[in-house]
Amino acid sequence: MKVKAPLNPQVSELLHTISEKMKEFNHPPLDILTPEQSRVFYKSAREFFTTISVGGLVVEDTFIPSSEGHDIPVRIYTPSGEGPYPVLIYSHGGGWVFGDLDSADNLCRHLSKHAGIVVVSVGYRLAPEHKYPSAFRDVIESIKWTFRHRERLKGDIKRIAVGGESSGGNLAAAAAIYFRGSEEYKLFLQVLITPVMDYNFDTLSYRENHTYNLTNEKMKWFWGHYLNDPSEGSEVYVSPLRVHSMESLPNTLLVTAEFDPLREEGLAFGERLKKAGINVELLHYEDMVHSFINMIGTVDEAKRALDEMAIKLKCMLYTIEVNE
């Protein structure tokens, strides 16, 4: 039987501090808040996650006009220089309910700078005002826009990746399945950071890790706001792990955490990719919780993990041969 490493002490202290602050202000648990209240709380909680200064980038906020008539906000991070650079289209986490371009800013700046890539961060529509498949469609539109505007972005069309964290990882994996086999929008890599991969609460990691920052009740709350009906949970663009075949999916960088309820579904997705002959690089962190990557200004190991992720991402995007 595998013996778990203890939870990282800085993570434990941070989670305790947030919990005590919630008690101090008589703040109810997330899963009984309204979506609007959860967004206010999420933004206020950012005070616990120190911003890291990253220079040497050109950062632009703009909008992508969608085929449905609304504008999709994006933030583009470009290294100084001529390029062309690999491009990562990135979707933030937040259970499809909260999160925005600002919540992903630390991570996107770091990856752009230290992996030497253009990052297009997508401010997709949020649930429950915009239920499935609204967020998914926004990511699809953003990928198409990136391919069409690669010259403006100084992007290398042969090295375009899609990625995201948590619910953003779910959207990224779904998009990779959607574009599988496309010659016009051929994705080179998917980057899945502690991703949501299956509408399923009956896994070992859900049973082991339901008392940390992401509880079973929170996940049910997120899913309830995202889906129109639980029956949609069986669709592959909702539960990428349920896709029939992994053939022809892109190279994959997968990041998982031992104390994450989503650990098992992420690892299972990676194993299926490997069995299908897909190149998979796994970074598994034994003492981390869900969404630990957002703790980079507070938790030393999270910062080291992000550095490792940037190095691995740079290696994969710049050195893996392109299949013509």
C-alpha positions as CSV (number, residue, x, y, z in Angstrom):
1,M,0.0,0.0,0.0
2,K,1.3,3.4,-1.0
3,V,2.2,5.7,1.9
4,K,1.3,9.3,1.2
5,A,3.7,12.2,1.8
6,P,2.2,14.7,4.3
7,L,0.4,17.7,3.0
8,N,2.8,20.6,2.3
9,P,3.0,22.7,5.6
10,Q,2.8,26.0,3.7
11,V,-0.4,24.8,1.9
12,S,-1.8,23.6,5.2
13,E,-1.1,27.0,6.9
14,L,-2.6,28.9,3.9
15,L,-5.8,26.8,3.9
16,H,-6.1,27.3,7.7
17,T,-5.7,31.0,7.4
18,I,-8.4,31.3,4.7
19,S,-10.7,29.1,6.9
20,E,-10.1,31.3,9.9
21,K,-10.8,34.4,7.9
22,M,-14.1,32.9,6.7
23,K,-15.1,32.2,10.3
24,E,-14.1,35.7,11.4
25,F,-16.5,37.2,8.9
26,N,-19.2,34.5,9.4
27,H,-18.7,33.6,5.7
28,P,-20.7,30.5,4.7
29,P,-19.2,27.7,2.7
30,L,-18.8,28.2,-1.1
31,D,-21.3,25.5,-2.0
32,I,-24.2,27.4,-0.3
33,L,-23.4,30.8,-1.9
34,T,-25.0,32.2,-5.0
35,P,-22.7,32.5,-8.0
36,E,-22.5,36.2,-7.5
37,Q,-21.5,35.9,-3.9
38,S,-18.9,33.2,-4.9
39,R,-17.3,35.6,-7.3
40,V,-17.0,38.3,-4.7
41,F,-15.4,35.9,-2.3
42,Y,-13.0,34.5,-4.9
43,K,-11.8,38.0,-5.7
44,S,-11.4,38.9,-2.0
45,A,-9.4,35.7,-1.4
46,R,-6.7,36.8,-3.9
47,E,-5.2,38.8,-1.1
48,F,-3.7,35.5,0.1
49,F,-1.9,34.9,-3.2
50,T,0.9,37.3,-3.7
51,T,1.5,38.7,-7.2
52,I,4.8,37.9,-8.8
53,S,6.4,40.6,-10.9
54,V,7.4,39.4,-14.4
55,G,8.9,41.9,-16.9
56,G,10.0,41.7,-20.5
57,L,6.6,41.1,-21.9
58,V,4.2,43.0,-24.1
59,V,0.7,42.5,-22.6
60,E,-2.5,43.5,-24.5
61,D,-6.1,43.2,-23.6
62,T,-8.5,42.9,-26.6
63,F,-11.6,41.2,-27.7
64,I,-12.4,38.4,-30.1
65,P,-15.7,38.8,-32.0
66,S,-17.6,35.5,-31.8
67,S,-19.9,34.0,-34.4
68,E,-22.7,34.2,-31.8
69,G,-22.5,38.0,-31.7
70,H,-20.7,38.6,-28.4
71,D,-17.1,39.6,-27.7
72,I,-14.7,37.3,-25.9
73,P,-12.2,39.1,-23.8
74,V,-8.6,37.9,-24.2
75,R,-5.3,38.9,-22.7
76,I,-2.2,38.3,-24.9
77,Y,1.3,37.9,-23.5
78,T,4.1,38.2,-26.0
79,P,7.9,37.9,-25.2
80,S,10.1,40.8,-26.4
81,G,11.7,39.8,-29.7
82,E,10.7,39.0,-33.3
83,G,9.4,35.4,-33.0
84,P,7.8,33.4,-34.3
85,Y,6.9,31.8,-31.0
86,P,4.9,28.8,-30.0
87,V,1.4,29.9,-28.8
88,L,-0.6,28.6,-25.8
89,I,-4.4,29.4,-25.7
90,Y,-5.1,29.3,-22.0
91,S,-8.4,28.9,-20.0
92,H,-8.5,29.9,-16.3
93,G,-10.0,27.7,-13.5
94,G,-13.0,28.5,-11.3
95,G,-15.4,25.7,-11.8
96,W,-16.9,27.4,-14.9
97,V,-18.6,29.8,-12.4
98,F,-15.9,32.3,-11.4
99,G,-12.4,33.3,-12.4
100,D,-11.3,35.8,-15.1
101,L,-8.2,37.1,-17.0
102,D,-6.8,38.6,-13.7
103,S,-7.0,35.3,-11.8
104,A,-4.8,33.7,-14.5
105,D,-2.5,36.6,-14.9
106,N,0.4,35.4,-12.6
107,L,0.6,32.0,-14.3
108,C,0.3,33.3,-17.9
109,R,3.0,35.9,-17.3
110,H,5.3,33.3,-15.9
111,L,4.8,30.8,-18.7
112,S,5.1,33.4,-21.4
113,K,8.4,34.7,-19.9
114,H,10.0,31.5,-18.9
115,A,8.8,29.2,-21.6
116,G,9.4,31.8,-24.3
117,I,5.9,31.6,-25.8
118,V,2.9,33.7,-26.6
119,V,0.0,33.1,-24.3
120,V,-3.6,34.0,-25.3
121,S,-5.7,33.9,-22.1
122,V,-9.4,33.5,-22.7
123,G,-12.1,35.2,-20.6
124,Y,-14.8,32.7,-21.5
125,R,-18.5,33.1,-20.5
126,L,-19.4,31.9,-17.0
127,A,-22.1,29.7,-15.7
128,P,-24.9,29.7,-14.6
129,E,-25.7,32.8,-16.7
130,H,-24.1,30.9,-19.6
131,K,-24.4,27.2,-19.2
132,Y,-22.7,24.4,-21.2
133,P,-21.7,24.6,-24.0
134,S,-21.1,28.4,-23.9
135,A,-17.6,28.4,-22.3
136,F,-16.6,25.5,-24.6
137,R,-17.7,27.4,-27.6
138,D,-15.8,30.5,-26.5
139,V,-12.6,28.4,-26.3
140,I,-13.2,26.9,-29.8
141,E,-13.7,30.4,-31.2
142,S,-10.5,31.6,-29.5
143,I,-8.5,28.8,-31.0
144,K,-9.8,29.5,-34.5
145,W,-9.0,33.2,-34.0
146,T,-5.5,32.4,-32.9
147,F,-4.8,30.3,-36.0
148,R,-6.2,33.0,-38.3
149,H,-4.2,35.8,-36.6
150,R,-0.9,33.9,-36.0
151,E,1.1,36.5,-37.9
152,R,-0.2,39.4,-35.8
153,L,0.6,37.2,-32.7
154,K,4.1,36.4,-33.9
155,G,2.9,32.8,-33.6
156,D,4.3,29.6,-35.1
157,I,1.3,27.9,-36.7
158,K,2.9,24.5,-36.3
159,R,3.3,24.8,-32.6
160,I,0.0,26.0,-31.2
161,A,-1.1,24.5,-27.9
162,V,-4.3,24.6,-25.8
163,G,-4.3,24.5,-22.0
164,G,-5.9,25.4,-18.8
165,E,-6.2,24.7,-15.1
166,S,-9.1,22.8,-13.4
167,S,-12.3,23.7,-15.3
168,G,-10.0,25.4,-17.8
169,G,-8.2,22.1,-18.3
170,N,-11.5,20.5,-18.9
171,L,-12.3,23.0,-21.7
172,A,-8.8,22.6,-23.2
173,A,-9.1,18.8,-23.3
174,A,-12.5,19.0,-24.8
175,A,-11.2,21.5,-27.5
176,A,-8.3,19.1,-28.3
177,I,-10.9,16.3,-28.9
178,Y,-13.0,18.7,-31.0
179,F,-10.1,19.7,-33.3
180,R,-8.7,16.2,-33.6
181,G,-8.0,15.4,-37.2
182,S,-8.3,19.0,-38.4
183,E,-5.6,20.2,-40.8
184,E,-6.7,23.8,-40.6
185,Y,-6.6,23.9,-36.8
186,K,-4.0,21.3,-35.9
187,L,-3.1,21.5,-32.2
188,F,0.5,20.5,-31.3
189,L,0.1,20.2,-27.5
190,Q,-2.4,20.2,-24.7
191,V,-1.5,21.4,-21.2
192,L,-3.8,20.1,-18.5
193,I,-3.2,21.4,-15.0
194,T,-5.2,19.6,-12.2
195,P,-8.0,19.2,-14.8
196,V,-11.7,18.2,-14.4
197,M,-11.9,15.2,-16.7
198,D,-15.1,13.3,-15.7
199,Y,-18.5,13.9,-14.3
200,N,-18.0,11.3,-11.6
201,F,-17.7,11.7,-7.8
202,D,-17.1,8.0,-7.0
203,T,-13.3,7.7,-7.3
204,L,-10.5,6.9,-4.7
205,S,-9.2,10.5,-4.8
206,Y,-12.7,11.9,-4.1
207,R,-13.0,9.6,-1.1
208,E,-9.5,10.5,0.1
209,N,-9.3,14.2,-0.5
210,H,-12.8,15.6,0.1
211,T,-11.8,17.7,3.1
212,Y,-9.3,20.0,1.5
213,N,-9.8,23.1,-0.6
214,L,-12.0,21.4,-3.2
215,T,-14.7,19.3,-1.5
216,N,-17.2,16.9,-3.1
217,E,-20.0,19.5,-2.3
218,K,-18.1,22.2,-4.1
219,M,-17.7,20.1,-7.2
220,K,-21.4,19.2,-7.2
221,W,-22.2,22.9,-6.9
222,F,-19.9,23.7,-9.8
223,W,-21.3,21.0,-12.0
224,G,-24.9,21.9,-11.1
225,H,-24.3,25.5,-12.3
226,Y,-22.4,24.4,-15.5
227,L,-24.7,21.7,-16.9
228,N,-28.3,22.2,-18.1
229,D,-29.0,18.7,-17.0
230,P,-27.0,15.9,-15.4
231,S,-27.4,13.8,-18.5
232,E,-25.0,16.1,-20.3
233,G,-22.3,14.7,-18.0
234,S,-21.8,11.7,-20.3
235,E,-20.9,13.9,-23.3
236,V,-17.2,13.8,-24.3
237,Y,-17.0,17.6,-24.4
238,V,-18.1,17.6,-20.8
239,S,-16.2,14.5,-19.6
240,P,-13.2,14.1,-21.9
241,L,-12.2,10.9,-20.1
242,R,-15.2,9.2,-21.7
243,V,-14.0,9.8,-25.3
244,H,-14.1,6.5,-27.1
245,S,-10.6,6.7,-28.6
246,M,-7.5,8.8,-27.7
247,E,-6.0,8.3,-31.2
248,S,-4.5,11.4,-32.9
249,L,-4.8,13.7,-29.8
250,P,-1.9,16.1,-29.3
251,N,1.2,15.8,-27.2
252,T,0.3,16.3,-23.6
253,L,1.7,18.0,-20.5
254,L,-0.3,16.8,-17.5
255,V,0.0,18.2,-14.0
256,T,-1.7,16.4,-11.1
257,A,-1.7,16.7,-7.3
258,E,-1.9,13.9,-4.7
259,F,-4.3,15.7,-2.4
260,D,-6.7,16.6,-5.2
261,P,-10.1,15.0,-5.6
262,L,-9.6,15.2,-9.3
263,R,-6.3,13.2,-9.2
264,E,-7.6,9.9,-10.4
265,E,-9.5,11.2,-13.4
266,G,-6.4,13.2,-14.5
267,L,-4.1,10.2,-14.1
268,A,-6.6,7.9,-15.9
269,F,-6.7,10.3,-18.8
270,G,-2.9,10.3,-19.0
271,E,-2.7,6.5,-18.9
272,R,-5.2,6.2,-21.8
273,L,-3.2,8.7,-23.8
274,K,0.0,6.7,-23.3
275,K,-1.7,3.5,-24.3
276,A,-2.8,5.2,-27.5
277,G,0.8,6.1,-28.3
278,I,0.5,9.8,-27.4
279,N,3.5,11.5,-25.9
280,V,2.6,12.4,-22.3
281,E,4.8,14.2,-19.8
282,L,3.4,13.9,-16.3
283,L,4.3,16.2,-13.4
284,H,2.8,14.8,-10.2
285,Y,3.1,16.7,-6.9
286,E,2.9,14.4,-3.9
287,D,2.2,17.1,-1.2
288,M,0.0,19.5,-3.2
289,V,-3.8,20.2,-3.3
290,H,-6.1,21.1,-6.2
291,S,-5.2,24.4,-7.9
292,F,-2.0,24.7,-5.9
293,I,-0.5,26.4,-9.0
294,N,-2.4,29.5,-8.0
295,M,-0.4,29.7,-4.7
296,I,2.9,30.6,-6.4
297,G,3.3,33.8,-4.4
298,T,2.7,32.1,-1.1
299,V,3.8,28.5,-1.3
300,D,7.5,27.9,-2.2
301,E,6.8,24.4,-3.7
302,A,4.1,25.9,-5.9
303,K,6.6,28.4,-7.4
304,R,9.1,25.6,-8.0
305,A,6.4,23.6,-9.7
306,L,5.5,26.4,-12.0
307,D,9.2,26.8,-12.8
308,E,9.4,23.1,-13.6
309,M,6.2,23.4,-15.7
310,A,7.7,26.3,-17.7
311,I,10.9,24.4,-18.4
312,K,8.9,21.3,-19.5
313,L,6.6,23.3,-21.6
314,K,9.5,25.1,-23.3
315,C,11.2,21.8,-24.0
316,M,8.1,20.2,-25.5
317,L,7.1,23.2,-27.6
318,Y,10.5,23.8,-29.0
319,T,12.1,20.4,-29.4
320,I,9.4,17.8,-30.2
321,E,9.3,17.2,-34.0
322,V,6.2,18.4,-35.8
323,N,4.4,15.7,-37.7
324,E,3.6,17.2,-41.1
